[in-house]
Amino acid sequence: MIDFYIDEIIRVMHEKAEDMTYYLYKETGDIVYVDENIAAGVEKEFDQTTTVLEEWSTDVEDDDMYHEKIYSPTDELDEKELIKRIRFTKQDDYEPIPTVTTSEVKKIVKIYLDTETDYDEDFKITVMTSIKNIIIFEEIEEALLKHIGDKEKWTEFYQETIKERVLNWLKSLGFEVM
């Protein structure tokens, strides 16, 4: 059984760096990342290496030995080798971790407002209108808290909702999670 660090997956799901992609290593449950700036160079280098191998190597054994040596699972990986595994040789072992989008956060806010009996329809409309054009999670939360005031209750609801999303995602990957 693999131990997953749910809180760490949740943290990564909220990362919005354009130049960083996070992956779940399915064999261990570890989270690894790829710097997309480095990945672009690695992909270009890998394509050139593959082309050279195809042109120069007619011996299948040499090609297999090359890949076996370079991509041995027991070796410590540097960043470039990790990128090669994720993108080219071991793609099935790594799953990109989805991000939480602004629209998903707004849906969670709506669900939260709908589950709370203290809020009438006018209040719900006011809250949803106030966050309608906001695209940054922290600003949505700030606007929401101005209206509802109960940060602890909202935070607990939000964390439980996101945790359920992570558990469902892991189950969709075939993992038994409790």
N, C-alpha and C positions, 0 to 999 in steps of 0.2 A: 504494500500500500504506500502511496506517495503522500507526503505531507505537503499541503499547499499553504502558503502564507497569504490568506485571504486579504488581510489588511494591506499587505504590500501590493497585491494585485489591484486592489481598489485605489491605492495611491497612484499606481502607474496608469490606471484607466483615466485619471484626471490630468495627467501630464499632457500638455498641448504643444510640445516642442516639434516644430516642423522638420527639424533635422535629426530627430531621434525616433526610432521604432523599437518597441519593446516586444519580446517574445517569451512565451512560456516553453521551457525545455521539458517536454512531456515525459522524459525518462526519469527526471529527478524532481520536477516541480519548481526548479530554479527559474528566476527571471533574468533574462539577458537582454542586452540592448545593442542596437546597431546605430552607429553614427552615419547618417545617410551621406554626408560629405565624403567620408572615408569609403563607404560602400560603392559610391560611383566609380572611384578609382580602382577598387578591387574588382568590380564587375568588368571594367574595361580590360584590366590585366588578365583576369580569368578567361575572358573571351579570346584574347590574344594567345594565351598559353594553350587553350583547347585547340585553337586553329593550328598552332605549331605541332601539337601532338598528333592531330589528325593527318597533317601533311607529312610528318617525319616518321611516325611510328606505324609500321604495318604489323607489328607483333603485339597481339592482344595481351599477352602476358606482361610485357613491358608496361603497357598502359594501365593494366590492373595493379601492378606493383607500384606504379607512380601514385595512383589514387589511394592505394592502401597505406603507403608510407606517409603521404601528405595528410590523410584524413583519418588516421588511426584514432579510435575512440579513447585510448588510454593516455594520449599525450595531452599536456597542458596546452590550451589554445590561446594564441594571441588574438588580437582584435580582427586582423585580416583573415586568419584561418576560421574564426567563428563566423564571419560574414560569408566565407565560401561555403561553409556547411549549411548555414541557414538558407542561402540563396540558390545553391547549386547541387550539393551532394547529399544532404540529409534533411531536405525540406519537410518531410513528414514528421521529423522529430521535434520541430519547432512550430508553435502556433502563435500568430500575431495576437497580441492582447488588444482587444477592442478599446476604444476610448469612449468616454461618456460625452455625448454631444449636448449642446445647449438645449436643443429641442427635447431631449430625453429628460433633462433637469426640469424643464418647464412642465412636462407631463407629470413628473413626480410631484411637483408643487400642486398641480391641479388635483391629483389623487389625494394628496395630503389635505387640501382644503375641503374636498368632498367627504373625507372620512371624519372630519371634525364637525361635530354637531353645533358648536358655538357660533359658526359663521353662517350668515344669511347670504342669499344670492347676490345682493348688491355689494357686499364686502368681497366676495369671491371675484366678482367682475373687476372691482377696483384693484385688487391684488394682481390679477392676471394682466390687466391693462398696464399696470406699473412695471411689469417685467417683460412685456411683449417685445420691446426693441432692444433689450439688453442681451449681449452675446458673451459676456464673461461670467463664469460661474460665481465668483466671489461677489460680483455686483448684483447678481440675481438674489443670492442669499442675503446680502445687505438690505436690498429693497424689501424682500420678504419679511425679514426680521423687524423692519420699521413698522410693518403693518401688524404682524402677529405677536411680536414681543417675546414669545416663549422659545428661546433659542434651543434649550435642552430638548424640548419635545420634538421640534423640527429636526434637529440633528439626529436624534435617535431614529425617527421615522425614515429619514433619508439614508442613514447608514444601513438600516435593516433592508430597505428596498434595494440598495446597490449590492449588498451582500447576497441577497436572493438572486440578483442578476448574475453575479459571479458564479454562484453555485449552479445555476441553470446552464451557464456557458460551459463550465467544467463537465457537467453531466452530458451536454451535447457532444463533448469530445470523447465521451466514453469512460469517464472516471466516476468511480463510486465515491461520493462525498457525503459526509454527514453533517 
